[in-house]
Amino acid sequence: FKCICCDEIVGNSDSRVKNGLKGESAASDDDVASDILSHYSSASETTSVLEEGTGEQVDEQTAQEETEDKLKQCIDNLIDKSTKTRLAALESLRQAFASRLLYDFLTERRLTVSDSLERSLKKGSGEEQAAAATVFALLCIQLGGGGEAEEGFKMLRPILTAILMDGTCARSLGMCCYVSAAEDGEDLIKSLALLESVFMSSYPNREGTLPTPKPGSSGLHSAALQAWSLLVTLCPASRLTVLHLPKTPSVSQSSDVNYRIAVGETIALLDFEVDDSETLCECLKSLATDGNKHRAKNDRRKQRSIFREVLHYIENEDFTEEKIRFAVENVYIDGWMRRRIYDAFKEILESGVRHHLQFNPLLRDIFGLGPPLILDAAVKGNKISRFEKHLFNSAAFKARTKQRSKARDKRADVM
């Protein structure tokens, strides 16, 4: 039969290994992600498009089926013996899950995907565990945080807890819990306590001395604090007074700019009275005007920008509203909690966040957008296919060439 991933005629997986072709098969898996994204791109622009150079009509349904075949192959590759093949499959699924809504496809294969991810989390290397954790978080977002996602999170939370050794796993744990766990539920409380214990290990001891940082610990502390602050947005206001404000002295002494920024944003997010607000404002002001030359210029600029916002909010209770545009709609970021939620989804969905805001019921519910809009024919008609864009650009190029040729002829006549 013909292998979907590498267009290679093979008998079975064992024969490829015996013939010394396994390396070529694994290498070809690197192209799956771009193939999947290109299929989705062409299918989403128009109901049917005209492939350049062939003149053949490609129906949206055909492109959808081809993409699903490639996704099925990726899911099968999650249990391949080759680490390289498994990593390539995880990367392909990450890009596919982030770029498009695949609820129907994944609902039928939820248990298969979850079991394969569980295997990677338990037995894979650090790189494979981090990739599997990210894909699992995306799976929870795809499933919409319903009973299916909650069931999967209860199964994998102990494993994510056990391997909480880098920032990726911390972010994934926070996102999975945010999407799947019930408010004031046992999973939420345990996840909050775990993440808190991680970033608290960076605090100064009783003598005010910072612990010696281990390699990679700063990234883990920053991610754990951001994941913790995401889960805090689920807590009722009555519980916020119980949750402690991160110790501000550790902010100015930390060597990692991302950790300093994460603590500053968390201070603004919690937004409750502290005993010594004057000392807090002085600390924030020093970070907002930090000019230490031993820190990178970009780090100083980024830090000053964030802490100016935090200080302005603490002193004046004024937040600069931000508008996120997608399709014909907008999302308004009008507070620190809402910003933390949006930033968390943007970190994991990357450029696909706007597509999910447009079509994913979970994100639309979180941001109060209502059911997905059904655009009428007039709006859809404003979109043109890639082939039509090509024709338009070609005509514009020819017109510019003629105009420039005339201009050159006139200059020649003058000379």
KOLGU-533153 format. One record per residue (C-alpha): residue in three letters; residue number from 1; x, y, z. Coordinates in nm, 3 decimals. Example, Ala and Ser with C-alpha at 12.3 -4.5 7.8 and 13.67 -1.06 7.14 Angstrom:
% residues 2
ROPA  resn  resi        X        Y        Z
ROPA   Ala     1    1.230   -0.450    0.780
ROPA   Ser     2    1.367   -0.106    0.714
//
This chain:
% residues 415
ROPA  resn  resi        X        Y        Z
ROPA   Phe     1    0.000    0.000    0.000
ROPA   Lys     2    0.106    0.365   -0.028
ROPA   Cys     3    0.225    0.536    0.292
ROPA   Ile     4    0.034    0.859    0.348
ROPA   Cys     5    0.323    1.037    0.520
ROPA   Cys     6    0.606    0.966    0.277
ROPA   Asp     7    0.440    0.853   -0.052
ROPA   Glu     8    0.653    0.540   -0.031
ROPA   Ile     9    0.538    0.196   -0.143
ROPA   Val    10    0.583   -0.036    0.154
ROPA   Gly    11    0.466   -0.378    0.263
ROPA   Asn    12    0.440   -0.327    0.636
ROPA   Ser    13    0.616   -0.141    0.914
ROPA   Asp    14    0.844   -0.435    0.991
ROPA   Ser    15    0.967   -0.464    0.633
ROPA   Arg    16    1.066   -0.094    0.634
ROPA   Val    17    1.281   -0.147    0.941
ROPA   Lys    18    1.440   -0.463    0.806
ROPA   Asn    19    1.527   -0.296    0.476
ROPA   Gly    20    1.698   -0.006    0.653
ROPA   Leu    21    1.432    0.248    0.548
ROPA   Lys    22    1.307    0.341    0.894
ROPA   Gly    23    1.523    0.651    0.909
ROPA   Glu    24    1.379    0.782    0.581
ROPA   Ser    25    1.026    0.721    0.706
ROPA   Ala    26    1.093    0.907    1.028
ROPA   Ala    27    1.247    1.198    0.843
ROPA   Ser    28    0.947    1.223    0.614
ROPA   Asp    29    0.720    1.269    0.917
ROPA   Asp    30    0.864    1.621    0.955
ROPA   Asp    31    0.662    1.724    0.648
ROPA   Val    32    0.328    1.609    0.790
ROPA   Ala    33    0.262    1.926    0.990
ROPA   Ser    34    0.310    2.158    0.693
ROPA   Asp    35    0.097    1.927    0.476
ROPA   Ile    36   -0.186    1.934    0.730
ROPA   Leu    37   -0.173    2.314    0.764
ROPA   Ser    38   -0.161    2.365    0.388
ROPA   His    39   -0.465    2.143    0.341
ROPA   Tyr    40   -0.657    2.340    0.603
ROPA   Ser    41   -0.548    2.669    0.452
ROPA   Ser    42   -0.670    2.580    0.105
ROPA   Ala    43   -0.992    2.429    0.233
ROPA   Ser    44   -1.086    2.724    0.452
ROPA   Glu    45   -1.043    2.999    0.194
ROPA   Thr    46   -1.328    2.886   -0.026
ROPA   Thr    47   -1.569    2.600   -0.071
ROPA   Ser    48   -1.383    2.480   -0.377
ROPA   Val    49   -1.052    2.611   -0.504
ROPA   Leu    50   -0.861    2.580   -0.828
ROPA   Glu    51   -0.514    2.434   -0.783
ROPA   Glu    52   -0.248    2.640   -0.954
ROPA   Gly    53   -0.081    2.468   -1.244
ROPA   Thr    54   -0.330    2.179   -1.276
ROPA   Gly    55   -0.665    2.342   -1.337
ROPA   Glu    56   -0.833    2.066   -1.135
ROPA   Gln    57   -1.112    2.139   -0.891
ROPA   Val    58   -1.035    2.035   -0.534
ROPA   Asp    59   -1.346    2.007   -0.320
ROPA   Glu    60   -1.336    2.111    0.043
ROPA   Gln    61   -1.461    1.771    0.149
ROPA   Thr    62   -1.174    1.601   -0.035
ROPA   Ala    63   -0.919    1.825    0.135
ROPA   Gln    64   -1.084    1.752    0.471
ROPA   Glu    65   -1.062    1.377    0.414
ROPA   Glu    66   -0.698    1.397    0.309
ROPA   Thr    67   -0.615    1.598    0.620
ROPA   Glu    68   -0.796    1.353    0.847
ROPA   Asp    69   -0.604    1.065    0.686
ROPA   Lys    70   -0.278    1.242    0.772
ROPA   Leu    71   -0.398    1.306    1.128
ROPA   Lys    72   -0.487    0.939    1.166
ROPA   Gln    73   -0.136    0.849    1.055
ROPA   Cys    74    0.007    1.091    1.310
ROPA   Ile    75   -0.203    0.932    1.585
ROPA   Asp    76   -0.077    0.587    1.480
ROPA   Asn    77    0.281    0.718    1.488
ROPA   Leu    78    0.245    0.818    1.854
ROPA   Ile    79    0.320    0.456    1.950
ROPA   Asp    80    0.599    0.403    1.697
ROPA   Lys    81    0.926    0.255    1.827
ROPA   Ser    82    1.127    0.545    1.686
ROPA   Thr    83    1.157    0.846    1.917
ROPA   Lys    84    1.205    1.073    1.616
ROPA   Thr    85    0.882    0.948    1.459
ROPA   Arg    86    0.687    1.003    1.783
ROPA   Leu    87    0.825    1.355    1.823
ROPA   Ala    88    0.737    1.439    1.462
ROPA   Ala    89    0.383    1.307    1.517
ROPA   Leu    90    0.343    1.513    1.836
ROPA   Glu    91    0.461    1.828    1.657
ROPA   Ser    92    0.220    1.764    1.368
ROPA   Leu    93   -0.071    1.716    1.608
ROPA   Arg    94    0.028    2.027    1.804
ROPA   Gln    95    0.015    2.243    1.493
ROPA   Ala    96   -0.309    2.086    1.371
ROPA   Phe    97   -0.487    2.115    1.709
ROPA   Ala    98   -0.374    2.477    1.749
ROPA   Ser    99   -0.473    2.589    1.400
ROPA   Arg   100   -0.819    2.434    1.357
ROPA   Leu   101   -1.123    2.313    1.549
ROPA   Leu   102   -1.137    1.932    1.525
ROPA   Tyr   103   -1.406    1.844    1.779
ROPA   Asp   104   -1.591    1.582    1.574
ROPA   Phe   105   -1.271    1.412    1.461
ROPA   Leu   106   -1.122    1.399    1.812
ROPA   Thr   107   -1.438    1.297    1.994
ROPA   Glu   108   -1.428    0.963    1.812
ROPA   Arg   109   -1.058    0.912    1.892
ROPA   Arg   110   -1.034    1.073    2.234
ROPA   Leu   111   -0.942    0.758    2.424
ROPA   Thr   112   -0.688    0.648    2.164
ROPA   Val   113   -0.511    0.984    2.168
ROPA   Ser   114   -0.524    1.006    2.550
ROPA   Asp   115   -0.375    0.657    2.592
ROPA   Ser   116   -0.093    0.737    2.349
ROPA   Leu   117   -0.018    1.067    2.525
ROPA   Glu   118   -0.018    0.888    2.861
ROPA   Arg   119    0.244    0.648    2.727
ROPA   Ser   120    0.464    0.936    2.610
ROPA   Leu   121    0.427    1.116    2.943
ROPA   Lys   122    0.523    0.803    3.140
ROPA   Lys   123    0.801    0.656    2.929
ROPA   Gly   124    0.924    0.932    2.695
ROPA   Ser   125    1.230    1.152    2.728
ROPA   Gly   126    1.206    1.505    2.866
ROPA   Glu   127    1.149    1.648    2.518
ROPA   Glu   128    0.876    1.396    2.440
ROPA   Gln   129    0.707    1.453    2.776
ROPA   Ala   130    0.697    1.829    2.718
ROPA   Ala   131    0.554    1.783    2.366
ROPA   Ala   132    0.293    1.534    2.490
ROPA   Ala   133    0.191    1.769    2.773
ROPA   Thr   134    0.132    2.052    2.522
ROPA   Val   135   -0.073    1.828    2.291
ROPA   Phe   136   -0.282    1.710    2.587
ROPA   Ala   137   -0.360    2.071    2.684
ROPA   Leu   138   -0.465    2.138    2.325
ROPA   Leu   139   -0.681    1.824    2.333
ROPA   Cys   140   -0.864    1.958    2.639
ROPA   Ile   141   -0.924    2.289    2.456
ROPA   Gln   142   -1.051    2.100    2.150
ROPA   Leu   143   -1.292    1.891    2.358
ROPA   Gly   144   -1.436    2.207    2.509
ROPA   Gly   145   -1.380    2.138    2.877
ROPA   Gly   146   -1.679    1.904    2.902
ROPA   Gly   147   -1.701    1.563    3.066
ROPA   Glu   148   -1.455    1.414    2.818
ROPA   Ala   149   -1.184    1.668    2.899
ROPA   Glu   150   -1.247    1.640    3.274
ROPA   Glu   151   -1.219    1.261    3.257
ROPA   Gly   152   -0.891    1.284    3.067
ROPA   Phe   153   -0.750    1.540    3.310
ROPA   Lys   154   -0.832    1.324    3.614
ROPA   Met   155   -0.645    1.038    3.446
ROPA   Leu   156   -0.333    1.237    3.350
ROPA   Arg   157   -0.309    1.492    3.633
ROPA   Pro   158   -0.106    1.258    3.859
ROPA   Ile   159    0.140    1.199    3.574
ROPA   Leu   160    0.173    1.570    3.495
ROPA   Thr   161    0.228    1.632    3.865
ROPA   Ala   162    0.504    1.371    3.882
ROPA   Ile   163    0.696    1.513    3.582
ROPA   Leu   164    0.657    1.881    3.671
ROPA   Met   165    1.020    1.955    3.591
ROPA   Asp   166    1.000    2.228    3.325
ROPA   Gly   167    0.791    2.527    3.223
ROPA   Thr   168    0.600    2.345    2.947
ROPA   Cys   169    0.456    2.087    3.186
ROPA   Ala   170    0.365    2.359    3.437
ROPA   Arg   171    0.180    2.563    3.172
ROPA   Ser   172    0.002    2.252    3.043
ROPA   Leu   173   -0.106    2.150    3.393
ROPA   Gly   174   -0.248    2.498    3.452
ROPA   Met   175   -0.433    2.509    3.119
ROPA   Cys   176   -0.574    2.155    3.154
ROPA   Cys   177   -0.696    2.231    3.504
ROPA   Tyr   178   -0.843    2.568    3.398
ROPA   Val   179   -1.036    2.410    3.111
ROPA   Ser   180   -1.140    2.085    3.279
ROPA   Ala   181   -1.163    2.124    3.657
ROPA   Ala   182   -1.475    2.242    3.837
ROPA   Glu   183   -1.456    2.559    4.048
ROPA   Asp   184   -1.354    2.480    4.408
ROPA   Gly   185   -1.310    2.119    4.297
ROPA   Glu   186   -1.047    1.887    4.438
ROPA   Asp   187   -0.836    1.898    4.120
ROPA   Leu   188   -0.831    2.279    4.124
ROPA   Ile   189   -0.724    2.300    4.488
ROPA   Lys   190   -0.452    2.038    4.446
ROPA   Ser   191   -0.318    2.201    4.131
ROPA   Leu   192   -0.307    2.544    4.298
ROPA   Ala   193   -0.116    2.402    4.594
ROPA   Leu   194    0.130    2.215    4.372
ROPA   Leu   195    0.209    2.514    4.149
ROPA   Glu   196    0.241    2.739    4.453
ROPA   Ser   197    0.495    2.504    4.608
ROPA   Val   198    0.702    2.516    4.288
ROPA   Phe   199    0.746    2.893    4.259
ROPA   Met   200    0.769    2.945    4.636
ROPA   Ser   201    1.098    2.753    4.629
ROPA   Ser   202    1.251    3.063    4.464
ROPA   Tyr   203    1.165    3.290    4.761
ROPA   Pro   204    1.434    3.415    4.999
ROPA   Asn   205    1.479    3.221    5.322
ROPA   Arg   206    1.429    3.368    5.670
ROPA   Glu   207    1.767    3.537    5.652
ROPA   Gly   208    1.665    3.705    5.325
ROPA   Thr   209    1.905    3.500    5.111
ROPA   Leu   210    1.792    3.369    4.775
ROPA   Pro   211    1.846    2.998    4.711
ROPA   Thr   212    2.107    2.904    4.452
ROPA   Pro   213    1.911    2.862    4.125
ROPA   Lys   214    1.937    2.530    3.946
ROPA   Pro   215    1.965    2.513    3.564
ROPA   Gly   216    1.623    2.580    3.410
ROPA   Ser   217    1.463    2.658    3.746
ROPA   Ser   218    1.386    3.021    3.656
ROPA   Gly   219    1.175    2.917    3.358
ROPA   Leu   220    0.992    2.660    3.572
ROPA   His   221    0.920    2.915    3.847
ROPA   Ser   222    0.792    3.171    3.597
ROPA   Ala   223    0.565    2.920    3.421
ROPA   Ala   224    0.436    2.780    3.752
ROPA   Leu   225    0.348    3.130    3.877
ROPA   Gln   226    0.168    3.214    3.551
ROPA   Ala   227   -0.024    2.885    3.562
ROPA   Trp   228   -0.110    2.948    3.928
ROPA   Ser   229   -0.237    3.299    3.851
ROPA   Leu   230   -0.450    3.155    3.567
ROPA   Leu   231   -0.617    2.917    3.811
ROPA   Val   232   -0.666    3.200    4.062
ROPA   Thr   233   -0.907    3.358    3.812
ROPA   Leu   234   -1.140    3.064    3.879
ROPA   Cys   235   -1.149    3.125    4.253
ROPA   Pro   236   -1.440    3.319    4.407
ROPA   Ala   237   -1.357    3.667    4.533
ROPA   Ser   238   -1.401    3.547    4.892
ROPA   Arg   239   -1.105    3.310    4.852
ROPA   Leu   240   -0.865    3.569    4.707
ROPA   Thr   241   -0.797    3.717    5.049
ROPA   Val   242   -0.676    3.375    5.163
ROPA   Leu   243   -0.430    3.341    4.876
ROPA   His   244   -0.104    3.516    4.956
ROPA   Leu   245    0.055    3.798    4.763
ROPA   Pro   246    0.394    3.686    4.621
ROPA   Lys   247    0.681    3.827    4.823
ROPA   Thr   248    0.790    4.142    4.646
ROPA   Pro   249    1.151    4.139    4.773
ROPA   Ser   250    1.214    3.829    4.562
ROPA   Val   251    1.109    4.023    4.250
ROPA   Ser   252    1.390    4.277    4.255
ROPA   Gln   253    1.649    4.013    4.342
ROPA   Ser   254    1.553    3.755    4.080
ROPA   Ser   255    1.793    3.729    3.786
ROPA   Asp   256    1.521    3.620    3.542
ROPA   Val   257    1.325    3.898    3.373
ROPA   Asn   258    1.029    3.674    3.288
ROPA   Tyr   259    0.992    3.574    3.652
ROPA   Arg   260    1.007    3.937    3.767
ROPA   Ile   261    0.739    4.028    3.512
ROPA   Ala   262    0.521    3.730    3.608
ROPA   Val   263    0.526    3.835    3.974
ROPA   Gly   264    0.442    4.195    3.883
ROPA   Glu   265    0.144    4.088    3.672
ROPA   Thr   266    0.026    3.859    3.952
ROPA   Ile   267    0.038    4.147    4.201
ROPA   Ala   268   -0.191    4.349    3.972
ROPA   Leu   269   -0.415    4.048    3.910
ROPA   Leu   270   -0.475    3.974    4.279
ROPA   Asp   271   -0.556    4.342    4.347
ROPA   Phe   272   -0.631    4.338    4.718
ROPA   Glu   273   -0.518    4.552    5.010
ROPA   Val   274   -0.172    4.493    5.156
ROPA   Asp   275   -0.044    4.608    5.493
ROPA   Asp   276    0.248    4.807    5.352
ROPA   Ser   277    0.126    4.948    5.020
ROPA   Glu   278    0.386    5.225    5.028
ROPA   Thr   279    0.673    4.973    5.030
ROPA   Leu   280    0.502    4.780    4.750
ROPA   Cys   281    0.472    5.090    4.532
ROPA   Glu   282    0.836    5.181    4.595
ROPA   Cys   283    0.941    4.832    4.488
ROPA   Leu   284    0.727    4.853    4.173
ROPA   Lys   285    0.859    5.201    4.096
ROPA   Ser   286    1.220    5.084    4.114
ROPA   Leu   287    1.142    4.804    3.868
ROPA   Ala   288    0.955    5.044    3.640
ROPA   Thr   289    1.265    5.263    3.618
ROPA   Asp   290    1.529    4.991    3.634
ROPA   Gly   291    1.847    5.097    3.455
ROPA   Asn   292    2.092    4.828    3.568
ROPA   Lys   293    2.350    4.790    3.291
ROPA   His   294    2.423    4.427    3.378
ROPA   Arg   295    2.077    4.337    3.244
ROPA   Ala   296    2.008    4.309    2.873
ROPA   Lys   297    1.867    4.620    2.709
ROPA   Asn   298    1.559    4.439    2.574
ROPA   Asp   299    1.495    4.283    2.915
ROPA   Arg   300    1.508    4.624    3.083
ROPA   Arg   301    1.271    4.775    2.825
ROPA   Lys   302    1.023    4.489    2.859
ROPA   Gln   303    1.036    4.500    3.238
ROPA   Arg   304    0.992    4.879    3.259
ROPA   Ser   305    0.692    4.869    3.025
ROPA   Ile   306    0.508    4.604    3.227
ROPA   Phe   307    0.585    4.753    3.568
ROPA   Arg   308    0.477    5.099    3.456
ROPA   Glu   309    0.137    4.947    3.375
ROPA   Val   310    0.127    4.761    3.707
ROPA   Leu   311    0.226    5.069    3.908
ROPA   His   312   -0.028    5.287    3.723
ROPA   Tyr   313   -0.300    5.032    3.799
ROPA   Ile   314   -0.207    4.998    4.168
ROPA   Glu   315   -0.195    5.375    4.220
ROPA   Asn   316   -0.492    5.481    4.003
ROPA   Glu   317   -0.696    5.160    3.955
ROPA   Asp   318   -0.690    5.234    3.582
ROPA   Phe   319   -0.632    4.962    3.321
ROPA   Thr   320   -0.558    5.041    2.956
ROPA   Glu   321   -0.814    4.847    2.755
ROPA   Glu   322   -0.690    4.641    2.462
ROPA   Lys   323   -0.896    4.531    2.160
ROPA   Ile   324   -0.828    4.200    1.981
ROPA   Arg   325   -0.979    4.184    1.633
ROPA   Phe   326   -1.065    3.861    1.452
ROPA   Ala   327   -1.289    3.816    1.146
ROPA   Val   328   -1.576    4.064    1.200
ROPA   Glu   329   -1.565    4.051    1.583
ROPA   Asn   330   -1.361    4.194    1.870
ROPA   Val   331   -1.251    4.078    2.214
ROPA   Tyr   332   -1.187    4.350    2.473
ROPA   Ile   333   -0.916    4.292    2.733
ROPA   Asp   334   -1.032    4.521    3.012
ROPA   Gly   335   -0.857    4.384    3.320
ROPA   Trp   336   -0.557    4.190    3.447
ROPA   Met   337   -0.753    3.869    3.497
ROPA   Arg   338   -0.886    3.880    3.143
ROPA   Arg   339   -0.536    3.952    3.013
ROPA   Arg   340   -0.391    3.652    3.200
ROPA   Ile   341   -0.659    3.426    3.051
ROPA   Tyr   342   -0.607    3.556    2.696
ROPA   Asp   343   -0.226    3.538    2.725
ROPA   Ala   344   -0.249    3.177    2.848
ROPA   Phe   345   -0.454    3.071    2.545
ROPA   Lys   346   -0.233    3.272    2.310
ROPA   Glu   347    0.081    3.101    2.444
ROPA   Ile   348   -0.049    2.756    2.359
ROPA   Leu   349   -0.261    2.831    2.048
ROPA   Glu   350   -0.013    3.083    1.905
ROPA   Ser   351   -0.141    3.220    1.571
ROPA   Gly   352   -0.445    2.989    1.589
ROPA   Val   353   -0.595    3.181    1.880
ROPA   Arg   354   -0.805    3.399    1.648
ROPA   His   355   -0.949    3.096    1.470
ROPA   His   356   -1.048    2.941    1.803
ROPA   Leu   357   -1.198    3.271    1.919
ROPA   Gln   358   -1.411    3.264    1.605
ROPA   Phe   359   -1.522    2.900    1.612
ROPA   Asn   360   -1.440    2.727    1.943
ROPA   Pro   361   -1.746    2.733    2.175
ROPA   Leu   362   -1.521    2.702    2.481
ROPA   Leu   363   -1.324    3.021    2.412
ROPA   Arg   364   -1.635    3.205    2.299
ROPA   Asp   365   -1.803    3.116    2.628
ROPA   Ile   366   -1.498    3.219    2.834
ROPA   Phe   367   -1.477    3.560    2.663
ROPA   Gly   368   -1.854    3.614    2.649
ROPA   Leu   369   -1.884    3.608    2.270
ROPA   Gly   370   -2.191    3.384    2.247
ROPA   Pro   371   -2.240    3.109    1.987
ROPA   Pro   372   -2.019    3.118    1.674
ROPA   Leu   373   -2.149    3.361    1.415
ROPA   Ile   374   -2.288    3.230    1.087
ROPA   Leu   375   -2.169    3.475    0.826
ROPA   Asp   376   -2.416    3.545    0.547
ROPA   Ala   377   -2.336    3.502    0.180
ROPA   Ala   378   -2.252    3.870    0.134
ROPA   Val   379   -1.976    3.851    0.395
ROPA   Lys   380   -1.845    3.519    0.267
ROPA   Gly   381   -1.853    3.655   -0.085
ROPA   Asn   382   -1.593    3.914    0.008
ROPA   Lys   383   -1.334    3.637    0.032
ROPA   Ile   384   -1.158    3.539   -0.289
ROPA   Ser   385   -0.969    3.223   -0.368
ROPA   Arg   386   -0.593    3.198   -0.401
ROPA   Phe   387   -0.627    3.157   -0.778
ROPA   Glu   388   -0.832    3.478   -0.803
ROPA   Lys   389   -0.570    3.657   -0.592
ROPA   His   390   -0.302    3.525   -0.830
ROPA   Leu   391   -0.489    3.660   -1.134
ROPA   Phe   392   -0.544    3.996   -0.966
ROPA   Asn   393   -0.177    4.027   -0.870
ROPA   Ser   394   -0.066    3.928   -1.221
ROPA   Ala   395   -0.290    4.192   -1.379
ROPA   Ala   396   -0.167    4.457   -1.134
ROPA   Phe   397    0.195    4.361   -1.209
ROPA   Lys   398    0.137    4.395   -1.585
ROPA   Ala   399   -0.028    4.735   -1.537
ROPA   Arg   400    0.264    4.860   -1.325
ROPA   Thr   401    0.512    4.731   -1.582
ROPA   Lys   402    0.336    4.915   -1.867
ROPA   Gln   403    0.316    5.235   -1.665
ROPA   Arg   404    0.685    5.222   -1.576
ROPA   Ser   405    0.777    5.146   -1.938
ROPA   Lys   406    0.591    5.459   -2.052
ROPA   Ala   407    0.766    5.664   -1.787
ROPA   Arg   408    1.106    5.534   -1.898
ROPA   Asp   409    1.021    5.616   -2.263
ROPA   Lys   410    0.935    5.974   -2.164
ROPA   Arg   411    1.263    6.013   -1.976
ROPA   Ala   412    1.451    5.879   -2.279
ROPA   Asp   413    1.278    6.137   -2.504
ROPA   Val   414    1.378    6.419   -2.269
ROPA   Met   415    1.739    6.306   -2.255
//
